[in-house]
Amino acid sequence: MVSMTDSKFVLGVDLDGVVADFYAGLRDIAAEWLDVPVESLSPNVSFGLSEWKVDQAPGGYEALHRFAITQRQLFNQLRPMAGAPAALRRLSANNVRIRIITHRLFTKYFHQQAVRQTIEWLDHHDIPYWDLCFMKDKAAVGADLYIEDTPANIEQLRAEGHHTIVFTNSTNVHLDPPRAGSWTEMESMILKAQADWLRK
């Protein structure tokens, strides 16, 4: 017997770099933390932010991340990626089950703040979702299609046979398609994948 839940096309959506403009938001905070002009921090970064020389500061990236979450409420302050909230609302209305899968519990002992800021941000921007999963191994929760920007996650998902679309940014330009550079393009690709899934 197929339940209503099982009959929905499940979209696994990464949050940072896909729905939330993570690097732009962190860039402003990093400039403050590093005490450098924001213009000196390239917006075109690789994964790990070596361009910002964060690893040369005391505590490295983990210290910056902790400061951003606990002192500047990073996850509450991020701007949405252009078009993302409206596109997700339309997809949800089109019977797509949105499953947000994020590895925001990166910093020890501050999980409550990370979870609270995430839920408040999603509600504030009226972003619909059925499931909210905080975990590193994104394939473990299952989805019919994944949207992701982190190179290692994309490579792992694809290696395990999961259909994954790259949301393009400077960290993942070396990866093979399918990819989308905007939510207009992404929405069309998701609807096509849903249509293909329904025909199975």
N, C-alpha and C positions, 0 to 999 in steps of 0.2 A: 504494500500500500504506500503510495507517495503522499507525503504531507505537503501542506501549503509551503512550508519552509523549503522542502526539497525541490519544489517545483519552480523556485525562483533561481534566476541566474545570479551567482554570487560573484561580486566584484571585490577583490582584495586590494585595498587602497592604502598605500604608504602616505604618511602625513607630511613630514618635513621634506621640503624640496619638491613636493607633488601638489599638495593642497595648501600648505603653509609655506610662505617665502622665507625659509629658514636662513639661508646664507645672507640675504639682505638684512634681516633682523639681527643676526649675530654680528654682522660687520659693524654696525653702530656701537654695539656693546663692547666688541673687541677693541675698537679704537679707544674707547674710554679706559678699558682695563689695561691696555698696553701703553696708554698715554701717547698716542700718535694721532695725527690728523686722519680722519676717516678716508680722505682722498688718497692716502698713502697705501691703503689696503685694497688690493685688486678685487673687483667683483667677480673676476674669472679665476676661480680657485680649483685646485685638485682636491681629491678626498684626503682629509688630514690637515688641510689648510697650511701647507708648507709655505705658501706664498706670503702668509702673514707672519711667519716666524714665531708662531705661538709656542712651539716646542722649546724655544730659547728663553721663554719667560718662566719664572718660578712656578712649578706645579704643572706647566704645560697645558694641554687642551683640557684635561680633567678639571683643573682649577678654574679655567675660563668658563667651562660649562656649568660648574657649580655656582660661580658668581652670577652667571646669566640667569639661571633658574631661581636662585634663592634671593638675590639682591635686586634683580631687574625684571623678574617675572617674565622671562623670555617667552614662554609658551602662551602667555596671555597677550603679549604685545605684537606678535607676528602679524603681518598683513597676509591675507589670502592671496594665492596665485590668481592672476587675472582670470576671471570667468569661472573659477572652480566652484564656489558655492552654488551659483545658479545652475551650472551643468549637473552637479550632483543632485540638486533638487529635481531637475527634469528626469534624470536617470532613475531616481527613486520612484517618481510618479509613473515611470514606464516599466515598473515591476522588476527593477534591478535591486537585489539585496546588497546594500553597501556594508562591507565589513572592513573597518579601519584597523590596520595592523601596523603598529609603531613600536620602535625600540627606544622609547623615551625614558625608560627606567635605567638609564645609563649610569647615573650618579648614585652611589650608595647613600642610604639614610635620608634621601630627600624624595622618596617615591610619592608620598602623600601630596606634596606640592606639585609634582609633575602631573599626577593624575588629575588633581583638582583644576589646575590651570588648563589642562587639555580639554576637559569636559566643559568648563566655562567658555573657552574659546570656540568650541564647536557650537555650543548653544547660542553664543553671541552672534555668530555669523550664519545661524540657521542652516547648518550643514547636517543633512539627515544621515543616519546610520542605524543599522540593526544591531551591529556587534562592534565592540571596541576592545581590541586585543593588544596588550602590552607585552611584546615578546620579540626576541631576536630571531628565532627560527620561524620565519613567516609561513613556510610551507606546512608547518605543523597544524595550523588551524584550517587550512583548506580553502580554496576558491577556484572558480572556473576560469578566472582571468585575474592576473596581478598587474598593478600599476606601480612602478618602482623607479627610483633614481639612483640608489646607491649601487655602485658597480659590483661589489662582492655579493650583495643580495640578488641582483639580477642574474649573475653567473650561476649562483647556487640554485635558484629557482629553475632556470633553464636547464641546468645539468640534470635536475630531477624530473624533467619533462613537463614543467608547468608553463603554460602560455603566459608570457610576460611582455608587457609593453614598456619600453624605456620612456620616462619623462625626461626630455633632453635638458641637460645643463652642462656646465664646463667640466664636471667631474666624470661624465660618462660618454663623451663624444667618440671614444674609441670602440664602443660596443656596437654590435650589429643591430639592424632593425629587427622587428618593428619598433618604431619610436614615434613620438609626437612632441612637438615643440610648443603646443598651446592646448588649452582645454577645449577650444573649438574643434581642433583636429582630433584630440583624444576622445571627445564625446562621440564623434562619428565612428571611430574605430571600435569603441565599446559597444555601440548599438549594432554594428556589423557582427561583432563576435557573439553578442546575445542572439541575433537572428540565426547565425550558424548553429549555435547551441540548441535553439528551439527546434531546428530542423532534424536534429539527431534522433 
